[in-house]
Amino acid sequence: MTESNRFWTVFVREVQSAVRTRTYIALGVVTGIVLFALAHAGGGPAGGYVPTVVDTLVAVEVLVPTLAFAVGYRAIADPAVRGELDILDTYPLSTWSYVGGVYAGRALLLLTIIVVPLLALGINVATTAGPETTVFASHRGVDSPFLFIRFIALTVLYALSSLTIAFLLSALAGSRGRALVLALAGLLVITVGGDLAVFAGLDSGVTTSTLGGALAMTPAGAYRGLVFDQVLYVAVPGRSAFVPTWVAALSLLFWWGLTFVGAMLATDAA
Amino acid sequence: MTGETYLTADEVTKTYGDVTAVSEVSLDIPSDAVTGFIGPNGSGKTTLLRMLLGVERPTSGTVSYGGPEAERQLGYLPQRPTFRPGFSVRETAGFYADLVDDDPDRLLERVGLEEVAARPVSGLSGGMTRLLGIAQALAGDPPIVMLDEPASGLDPAMSRLIFDIVESIADAGRAVVLCSHELPLVEETADRLAVLESGRLLRTGSVESLRKQTGGPLHETFTALLEQDKATIAAPEGEQA
C-alpha cells in the first residue's frame, strides 16, 4: 500500500460523502439561481461575456469564500471531535495524505458547485448574446468566450485559496462551535476585512501608487484585481495594471500554499 | 502465558499546566497477554494509554516499541468510537481496511458484524459501534491493540461478548492493553494488571499475585490497594511502611 493509494482512499471517501449530502446539491442550485438572477437583472447575458462578468463579479467575490467556508469549515474539526484523527494516528497514513485527500475531495465538490453554474451561465451567454461575442479576442474592445474562461479559471484559483483558509481555521478550531465562529470571522476578514485594512493603511504608509500592490496582498483584492486585469481590461480602453498581475497571482498562490501547510501542521497538533 | 516485551514506558509523565495526569510511570507491555489498567476515575488510565499509543506526547519520559516489524504497530479503540455518518458498516470497515490493505469482510467476521454489514453506522447500537471500533482496531493485524473502556455503558451480555473478543485477540499472539471499570470481567480476562491512582502506578502484577495481597476478588484487592496507598500518603514521614 503506497502513500498515493492512501491519499486516494481518503479522497474517494470525501467524494462519496459529498455525493450523499443533499445540502451540497441545494447549495449548487442556490448558487446557480443567484448567479443567473444577478446576470439577467443586469442584462449581462444579452450583452456578452464581459458584461456578464461585470454583473456577477461582486457576488462571486463574496459567494466563493462563503461556499468555501460552508464546504470546509468542519472538514478537520469534525473528525478531530469524533476522535477519528486519534484513530488515524495509529495507521501508516501521513498528515499530507490525509489533509491532502480531504482537501482534494472537498475542492472537487466546491469547484463543482461554483464552476457548473458559471459554465451554464457561459452557455447562456453564448446562446443569447450577439454574434460579436463568438470570436476569440486578440485586442481590446472585443468580447470573447476566452475572457469568460479566464474569469472561471481565476475564480477556481480564488476558490481553492479560500478553501485552504477554511481548512486552516477548521484544524485550529478543536470543536464544532469554535469552527463555526472561526469560519464566520474568517469569512468577514476575507470579504471585507482585507480591503478595510488596506484602506486603513492609507493613513499610515499606503499611497495611491502602492494601493494596487497592497490590495493584491489580500485574497479578495488579488482576485478582483486579476479579473480586472485579465478579463475586464477590454472594456476599459487605455487603462491597464489595475493591480500588479504577478503580485496578485503570487498572492493567491501564497495564501493557498501557506494556509495549506498551516492546516497540515494544525491537524498534526490536533 | 506472556511473551516478549512489545512496548516499554520509561518514567513517562504528563502534565497539563499545574495538573499532573501521569507521574513517572515505567511499564512493560508483553505479547500474548492482556494487560489491564484499573484505577478510579481521573487516575490517569486513559492518558497513559494515549501516551503508549503515541497520540499524546509525554511531558517527560519515553515510550519505545519493541514488537515485530508491522505496517501498523498499534490498533486503538477509543472510549466512545464515533464513525462518519452516511456510510454503511462495511464501507466504514472498508475505509480503514484499505489504508492497510486488509479485507473488511474478514474484520467484520472477526467481531461478528457480518450480518449487519449493509446497515448505516448511525443505525448501530452502542455495543455494535464498539464492535465496529474493535474491527477497525484489528485492521492491518497490529501486534499491539489498545482498548479504552471497551464495555463501558453496555449491557452485561454485550460486555461479556466484547471481553470474549478481547481475550481471543490476545490468544492470537498480540499484546492487548485495556482500561476498564468492569472489574469482574477484567479479572477474568487480564493476565496482568496495572493499578493507577492520581497518575501514579501503585502496583503491577498478575491478577493472582495482586489478589493474594487481600485474599478477595479483584474489587476488594483494588479497594485495599487504594486505601493502603491513601494511608501511606497520610502517614507522617518515618511511620510509612
Interface residues (C-beta under 8 A of the other chain):
Chain A: M1 N5 R6 T9 R13 Q16 S17 R20 T21 P79 R82 G83 E84 D86 I87 L88 D89 T90 Y91 P92 L93
Chain B: R50 L53 G54 V55 E71 R72 Q73 L74 G75 Y76 P78 R80 P81 T82 F83 R84 G86 F87 E91 F95 Y96 D98 L99 V100 D101 Q136 A139 G140 P142
